Amino acid sequence: MLLILRAAAAVTAAVTAVLLLAGDHPVEFIVADTLVVALLTGAAFLPARHGATAALAVAFGVALGVFIVAFTASVGDGTASWPLAAAVLGCLVGIACAGRELVPATQPQV
């Protein structure tokens, strides 16, 4: 599962970076998107022994906040951005999967 989370974080960071460099972002989101790219990239390449799963959960959480604000801004402008909606859902799944990995499995008491 950690490999899938790492790949999802790397892809999300790469797409966000490409859109950021292409100038497809409003000015008010440049700093937030740069932070998202940095956190997702760092968490994707962090070794497992240094808390990669927790870092991925935090990075997806920050990305979720940024993408929700961007999505609601697009809705407020009159056109919903469906790629941003997909990013919001992807971040929610990433947080849920990372959280599932963080919680130790419990054995049923007999």
C-alpha positions in Angstrom: 0.0 0.0 0.0 2.9 2.4 0.8 4.2 2.0 -2.8 0.7 3.0 -4.2 0.6 6.0 -1.8 4.0 7.1 -2.9 3.1 6.8 -6.6 -0.1 8.8 -6.1 1.8 11.5 -4.2 4.4 11.7 -6.9 1.9 11.9 -9.7 -0.2 14.5 -7.9 3.0 16.6 -7.2 4.1 16.2 -10.8 0.8 17.3 -12.4 0.5 20.2 -10.0 4.1 21.3 -10.8 3.5 21.1 -14.5 0.4 23.2 -14.2 2.2 25.6 -11.9 5.1 26.0 -14.4 2.7 26.3 -17.3 1.2 29.3 -15.7 -2.3 27.7 -15.4 -2.8 28.9 -11.8 -4.3 32.0 -10.4 -1.7 34.2 -8.6 -3.2 33.6 -5.2 -2.5 29.8 -5.4 1.1 29.9 -6.4 2.5 29.7 -2.9 0.0 27.1 -1.8 0.6 24.9 -4.8 4.3 25.2 -4.4 3.9 24.0 -0.8 1.7 21.1 -2.0 4.4 20.1 -4.6 7.2 20.2 -2.0 5.3 18.3 0.7 4.0 15.6 -1.6 7.4 15.1 -3.3 9.2 15.0 0.1 6.7 12.5 1.5 6.9 10.3 -1.6 10.6 9.9 -1.3 11.0 9.8 2.5 12.2 6.4 3.7 9.7 4.3 5.5 11.8 4.2 8.7 11.6 8.0 8.9 7.8 8.1 9.0 6.8 8.1 5.4 3.3 7.0 6.0 2.6 9.8 8.5 4.3 12.3 6.2 2.1 11.1 3.3 -1.0 11.5 5.4 0.0 15.1 6.3 1.0 16.0 2.7 -2.3 14.6 1.4 -4.1 16.6 4.1 -2.4 19.9 3.1 -3.1 19.1 -0.5 -6.8 18.4 0.3 -7.1 21.8 2.0 -5.5 23.6 -1.0 -7.6 21.7 -3.6 -10.8 22.3 -1.7 -10.2 26.0 -1.6 -9.3 26.0 -5.3 -12.4 23.9 -6.2 -14.8 26.1 -4.2 -13.2 29.2 -5.9 -13.8 27.7 -9.3 -17.5 27.0 -8.3 -17.8 30.5 -7.1 -16.5 31.7 -10.5 -19.4 29.8 -12.1 -17.6 26.8 -13.6 -16.8 23.8 -11.5 -13.3 22.4 -12.2 -13.8 18.6 -12.4 -10.0 17.9 -12.4 -9.9 19.7 -9.0 -12.8 17.7 -7.8 -10.9 14.5 -8.8 -7.9 15.8 -6.9 -10.0 16.4 -3.8 -11.3 12.8 -3.9 -7.8 11.5 -4.5 -6.5 13.3 -1.5 -9.4 11.9 0.6 -8.5 8.4 -0.5 -4.8 9.0 0.1 -5.6 10.2 3.7 -7.8 7.2 4.3 -5.3 4.7 3.0 -2.4 6.3 4.9 -4.5 6.4 8.1 -5.3 2.7 7.6 -1.6 1.9 7.4 -0.9 3.9 10.5 -3.4 2.2 12.7 -2.1 -1.2 13.9 -4.1 -4.3 13.2 -5.9 -5.6 16.3 -6.4 -9.2 17.0 -9.9 -10.2 18.2 -10.1 -11.1 21.8 -11.4 -14.6 22.4 
